[in-house]
Amino acid sequence: MKRVTGLRLDVAPEERFATPEKTWAVFVDALRASDRATVLACFSPRMRYRLEPGFRSMSNEKMKDLGASELGAGTAMGDDYREYAVVGPERLAGNVTFVKMLGAWRIEGM
C-alpha cells in the first residue's frame, strides 16, 4: 500500500553556489555586509561547525576587512574539488578549497 505524505524535498542547488567563483562572491559580499548567516552558508557543514563561533563573535569591522580578499587562479582536483589562491588584506596570501556537495560548491578549507 502506497502512503502519500505530502512532503516535498527541493534538492536542487542554489544558483548562487553553482560554481566556486559564485560561492566566493557570495562569501565576500556577505563579509562586507557583516551578514554572518550568509557567510556561514558558504561553508561545508564541517567547516561551518569549526568556524561558526569565530564568525559569530567577530566584529563587523574585522568582517569587512576580510571582505577585501580576492580569489586568484584555481586548480581542479577531480570533479568535486577545486583549490584557489587567495590574496587578502595587506596582500597576505593563502589557499581556499571548495567541495561540491549535492550540486552546490561550498568552502571546505581556508
ChimeraX commands (.cxc) that place a marker at each C-alpha (Angstrom):
marker #1 position 0.00,0.00,0.00 radius 0.5
marker #1 position 1.41,3.37,-1.03 radius 0.5
marker #1 position 1.21,6.14,1.52 radius 0.5
marker #1 position 1.24,9.80,0.47 radius 0.5
marker #1 position 2.73,12.21,2.98 radius 0.5
marker #1 position 2.61,15.48,1.09 radius 0.5
marker #1 position 6.28,16.07,1.91 radius 0.5
marker #1 position 8.36,17.54,-0.92 radius 0.5
marker #1 position 12.10,17.94,-0.83 radius 0.5
marker #1 position 13.74,20.56,-3.02 radius 0.5
marker #1 position 17.29,19.35,-3.51 radius 0.5
marker #1 position 18.20,21.50,-6.49 radius 0.5
marker #1 position 21.33,23.54,-5.70 radius 0.5
marker #1 position 21.00,27.28,-5.33 radius 0.5
marker #1 position 22.31,29.21,-8.33 radius 0.5
marker #1 position 24.45,31.39,-6.07 radius 0.5
marker #1 position 26.54,28.30,-5.18 radius 0.5
marker #1 position 26.69,26.87,-8.74 radius 0.5
marker #1 position 30.45,27.45,-9.12 radius 0.5
marker #1 position 33.35,28.09,-6.74 radius 0.5
marker #1 position 33.60,31.63,-8.10 radius 0.5
marker #1 position 29.92,32.31,-7.36 radius 0.5
marker #1 position 30.26,30.89,-3.85 radius 0.5
marker #1 position 33.29,33.11,-3.27 radius 0.5
marker #1 position 31.38,36.18,-4.49 radius 0.5
marker #1 position 28.52,35.40,-2.07 radius 0.5
marker #1 position 31.06,34.89,0.75 radius 0.5
marker #1 position 32.92,38.17,0.13 radius 0.5
marker #1 position 29.69,40.17,-0.30 radius 0.5
marker #1 position 28.37,38.69,2.97 radius 0.5
marker #1 position 31.60,39.60,4.78 radius 0.5
marker #1 position 31.38,43.17,3.53 radius 0.5
marker #1 position 27.76,43.35,4.72 radius 0.5
marker #1 position 28.57,41.64,8.07 radius 0.5
marker #1 position 25.91,39.05,7.19 radius 0.5
marker #1 position 27.01,36.17,9.40 radius 0.5
marker #1 position 24.24,33.76,8.35 radius 0.5
marker #1 position 25.19,34.05,4.68 radius 0.5
marker #1 position 28.91,33.82,5.45 radius 0.5
marker #1 position 28.28,30.53,7.27 radius 0.5
marker #1 position 26.05,29.23,4.45 radius 0.5
marker #1 position 29.10,29.33,2.16 radius 0.5
marker #1 position 30.92,26.66,4.18 radius 0.5
marker #1 position 30.65,22.89,4.15 radius 0.5
marker #1 position 28.98,21.51,7.30 radius 0.5
marker #1 position 32.36,20.51,8.79 radius 0.5
marker #1 position 33.86,23.96,8.27 radius 0.5
marker #1 position 30.69,25.71,9.45 radius 0.5
marker #1 position 30.86,23.77,12.71 radius 0.5
marker #1 position 34.52,24.73,13.22 radius 0.5
marker #1 position 34.25,28.40,12.22 radius 0.5
marker #1 position 30.81,29.47,13.42 radius 0.5
marker #1 position 31.89,30.58,16.93 radius 0.5
marker #1 position 34.61,32.80,15.46 radius 0.5
marker #1 position 32.36,34.45,12.91 radius 0.5
marker #1 position 29.55,34.92,15.45 radius 0.5
marker #1 position 31.93,36.80,17.78 radius 0.5
marker #1 position 33.90,38.68,15.09 radius 0.5
marker #1 position 33.44,42.43,14.90 radius 0.5
marker #1 position 31.72,43.93,11.86 radius 0.5
marker #1 position 34.89,45.89,11.11 radius 0.5
marker #1 position 37.02,42.73,11.03 radius 0.5
marker #1 position 34.48,41.03,8.73 radius 0.5
marker #1 position 34.63,43.97,6.33 radius 0.5
marker #1 position 38.44,43.78,6.34 radius 0.5
marker #1 position 38.27,40.09,5.41 radius 0.5
marker #1 position 35.85,41.00,2.63 radius 0.5
marker #1 position 38.72,42.70,0.80 radius 0.5
marker #1 position 40.07,39.25,-0.19 radius 0.5
marker #1 position 40.41,38.35,-3.86 radius 0.5
marker #1 position 40.18,34.90,-5.44 radius 0.5
marker #1 position 43.09,34.06,-7.74 radius 0.5
marker #1 position 43.85,31.19,-10.07 radius 0.5
marker #1 position 42.23,27.82,-9.41 radius 0.5
marker #1 position 43.27,24.19,-9.82 radius 0.5
marker #1 position 40.92,21.27,-10.34 radius 0.5
marker #1 position 41.43,18.30,-8.02 radius 0.5
marker #1 position 38.86,15.96,-9.54 radius 0.5
marker #1 position 35.25,16.75,-10.39 radius 0.5
marker #1 position 34.22,17.77,-6.89 radius 0.5
marker #1 position 37.23,19.68,-5.50 radius 0.5
marker #1 position 38.89,22.95,-6.51 radius 0.5
marker #1 position 41.69,24.86,-4.85 radius 0.5
marker #1 position 42.28,28.57,-5.40 radius 0.5
marker #1 position 44.90,31.08,-4.38 radius 0.5
marker #1 position 43.52,33.95,-2.29 radius 0.5
marker #1 position 45.05,37.33,-1.61 radius 0.5
marker #1 position 43.69,39.00,1.48 radius 0.5
marker #1 position 44.08,42.30,3.30 radius 0.5
marker #1 position 47.62,43.62,3.43 radius 0.5
marker #1 position 48.43,41.30,0.50 radius 0.5
marker #1 position 48.57,38.19,2.69 radius 0.5
marker #1 position 48.22,35.07,0.54 radius 0.5
marker #1 position 46.67,31.67,1.20 radius 0.5
marker #1 position 44.54,28.96,-0.33 radius 0.5
marker #1 position 40.85,28.14,-0.24 radius 0.5
marker #1 position 39.43,24.71,-1.09 radius 0.5
marker #1 position 35.92,24.21,-2.43 radius 0.5
marker #1 position 33.96,20.97,-2.42 radius 0.5
marker #1 position 30.88,20.19,-4.50 radius 0.5
marker #1 position 28.10,18.85,-2.27 radius 0.5
marker #1 position 24.70,17.94,-3.75 radius 0.5
marker #1 position 25.49,20.18,-6.72 radius 0.5
marker #1 position 26.48,23.24,-4.66 radius 0.5
marker #1 position 30.05,24.42,-4.16 radius 0.5
marker #1 position 30.98,25.12,-0.52 radius 0.5
marker #1 position 34.18,26.28,1.15 radius 0.5
marker #1 position 35.87,23.26,2.69 radius 0.5
marker #1 position 39.19,24.75,3.76 radius 0.5
marker #1 position 40.93,28.10,4.24 radius 0.5
marker link #1:1,2 radius 0.2
marker link #1:2,3 radius 0.2
marker link #1:3,4 radius 0.2
marker link #1:4,5 radius 0.2
marker link #1:5,6 radius 0.2
marker link #1:6,7 radius 0.2
marker link #1:7,8 radius 0.2
marker link #1:8,9 radius 0.2
marker link #1:9,10 radius 0.2
marker link #1:10,11 radius 0.2
marker link #1:11,12 radius 0.2
marker link #1:12,13 radius 0.2
marker link #1:13,14 radius 0.2
marker link #1:14,15 radius 0.2
marker link #1:15,16 radius 0.2
marker link #1:16,17 radius 0.2
marker link #1:17,18 radius 0.2
marker link #1:18,19 radius 0.2
marker link #1:19,20 radius 0.2
marker link #1:20,21 radius 0.2
marker link #1:21,22 radius 0.2
marker link #1:22,23 radius 0.2
marker link #1:23,24 radius 0.2
marker link #1:24,25 radius 0.2
marker link #1:25,26 radius 0.2
marker link #1:26,27 radius 0.2
marker link #1:27,28 radius 0.2
marker link #1:28,29 radius 0.2
marker link #1:29,30 radius 0.2
marker link #1:30,31 radius 0.2
marker link #1:31,32 radius 0.2
marker link #1:32,33 radius 0.2
marker link #1:33,34 radius 0.2
marker link #1:34,35 radius 0.2
marker link #1:35,36 radius 0.2
marker link #1:36,37 radius 0.2
marker link #1:37,38 radius 0.2
marker link #1:38,39 radius 0.2
marker link #1:39,40 radius 0.2
marker link #1:40,41 radius 0.2
marker link #1:41,42 radius 0.2
marker link #1:42,43 radius 0.2
marker link #1:43,44 radius 0.2
marker link #1:44,45 radius 0.2
marker link #1:45,46 radius 0.2
marker link #1:46,47 radius 0.2
marker link #1:47,48 radius 0.2
marker link #1:48,49 radius 0.2
marker link #1:49,50 radius 0.2
marker link #1:50,51 radius 0.2
marker link #1:51,52 radius 0.2
marker link #1:52,53 radius 0.2
marker link #1:53,54 radius 0.2
marker link #1:54,55 radius 0.2
marker link #1:55,56 radius 0.2
marker link #1:56,57 radius 0.2
marker link #1:57,58 radius 0.2
marker link #1:58,59 radius 0.2
marker link #1:59,60 radius 0.2
marker link #1:60,61 radius 0.2
marker link #1:61,62 radius 0.2
marker link #1:62,63 radius 0.2
marker link #1:63,64 radius 0.2
marker link #1:64,65 radius 0.2
marker link #1:65,66 radius 0.2
marker link #1:66,67 radius 0.2
marker link #1:67,68 radius 0.2
marker link #1:68,69 radius 0.2
marker link #1:69,70 radius 0.2
marker link #1:70,71 radius 0.2
marker link #1:71,72 radius 0.2
marker link #1:72,73 radius 0.2
marker link #1:73,74 radius 0.2
marker link #1:74,75 radius 0.2
marker link #1:75,76 radius 0.2
marker link #1:76,77 radius 0.2
marker link #1:77,78 radius 0.2
marker link #1:78,79 radius 0.2
marker link #1:79,80 radius 0.2
marker link #1:80,81 radius 0.2
marker link #1:81,82 radius 0.2
marker link #1:82,83 radius 0.2
marker link #1:83,84 radius 0.2
marker link #1:84,85 radius 0.2
marker link #1:85,86 radius 0.2
marker link #1:86,87 radius 0.2
marker link #1:87,88 radius 0.2
marker link #1:88,89 radius 0.2
marker link #1:89,90 radius 0.2
marker link #1:90,91 radius 0.2
marker link #1:91,92 radius 0.2
marker link #1:92,93 radius 0.2
marker link #1:93,94 radius 0.2
marker link #1:94,95 radius 0.2
marker link #1:95,96 radius 0.2
marker link #1:96,97 radius 0.2
marker link #1:97,98 radius 0.2
marker link #1:98,99 radius 0.2
marker link #1:99,100 radius 0.2
marker link #1:100,101 radius 0.2
marker link #1:101,102 radius 0.2
marker link #1:102,103 radius 0.2
marker link #1:103,104 radius 0.2
marker link #1:104,105 radius 0.2
marker link #1:105,106 radius 0.2
marker link #1:106,107 radius 0.2
marker link #1:107,108 radius 0.2
marker link #1:108,109 radius 0.2
marker link #1:109,110 radius 0.2
view
